Amino acid sequence: MRVSSWFVTRAHAVPEATSHAVGRTPQSPQLAQQAVGAFITPQSLVTFPVASGLVALIWAVFRQLFPWGASTAVPAVTALLLGVGIFLITVSEPQARPRGVAGWVVAVFIGLANTFVLLAAALGVSPAGGS
């Protein structure tokens, strides 16, 4: 199992039509696969509780181990490193790479948004403001 399989989902398309010309043996339908990076899709904005829990857990451990561990910089750096790591693992999969400049811009934007969601979850920030 490759690490990228944890962050890249594969969607099966509808079987392609096959040729049934006279004198030809019918071929079995081919299923096309499309890889989609799970961390850089709009759906991922609400589907990664494990990553946000990991940021909170690391911050809790750092608070216990280090005098500077209570700083909010700890979850910020942790969320950023985790977000960048997942992004890089995702785009290392050739079929999951964004296509074109617009695709990369959208992927980076969604990756950053997800990183902020991870940080907000660790800090206990609610979308309505306040903490």
N, C-alpha and C positions, 0 to 999 in steps of 0.2 A: 504494500500500500504506500503510495506516494503522499507526502505532506500536502501537496496541492489538492488532493482528493477531499481533504477536510474543508476546503474553502471554495471549490469549484463544483458546480452542479452541472449535470448533463441532462438536457431535454431531448426527448425523442420526437422527431417530426412524424407527420403522417407518412405512411409508406408511399414511395414513389410509384407511379403507374409503370407497368411493364408492357413490353411489346408482345403482341400475340399474332404476329404475321404468320401467314401460311407457311408451313414447313419448319417453323421454329418451335423449339420447346419453350413453354412458358417459364420465365425466370421467377425466382422467389423475390418477394418485395424487399427492397433495400430500405432500412431505417436510417435516416440521416441523423447524426448527433450534433448538437450544438452545445458548446461549453459556455457557461455563464458564471462569472465570478460572483460568488455569494455575498462578498463584503462590499462590492461596488455596484449593487443593484438597488433600486428604490425599495424593494421588499425588505432588504436587510436593515432598514432604519428601525424596524420593530422586531427583529428576529435574532438577536444575538445576546441573550441573557448570560451565557457562560463567559463571554469576553468582558462584560461589565462587572460581573462577579469577580473575575480574576483581577481586574484593576483595583476593586475595593479590597480584596484579600491581600494583595501586595502592599497596599497602603497601610492596612491594619498591622501587618507584620513589621513594616518599617517603623511605624509609630512605637512598637514595642522594643525594637532593637536599637534604634538610633535616636539621639536627642533631636535631630533635625527632621525626623520621620513624620512629625505632625504637620509639616509644611504642605500647603496645597500644591506645591511644585511637584511633589512625589507622584500623586495620581495624574497630574498633567503630563509629566514626562513618561510615565508608564502607559497612559492611554495613547500618547503619540507614538511611542516605540511599538506598541501592539498594533496600532492602526497601520503604521508604515510596514511592519512585518507582514501582516495579513495581505496588504495591498501588493507587496512585492511577490509574495508566494502566489497570489492569484494571477498576476500578470505574467508570471514566469511560465504559465501554461499557455502554449501557443494558441490554442483554440479559444482561450478566455480573454486574450488581449483585446483591448478596445481597438476599433477600426477607425483610422483617420484622426485628425486633430480634434474634431468635435467630440468624438468618442472618448479620447483621452481627457479632455477638459471635463466632461461629465463624470467620468470615472474618478478623477482626482477630487472633484467637488463632492461627490457622494462619499468617497473615502474620508475626506476631512469632516463632513457632516457626521458620519458614523463615529469618528474619533471624538468629536465634541459630545455626542450622545454617551459614549463610554465614560468620558470625564464627568459629565453632568450626573450620570447614575452614581458614580463613585462619590461625588460631592453631595449627593442628595438634593440636587437642584431640580425644582419642578418646572415644567414648561410655562406655568402661569407666573413665574417669577418668585423670588424669595427662595428660602432654603429650609 
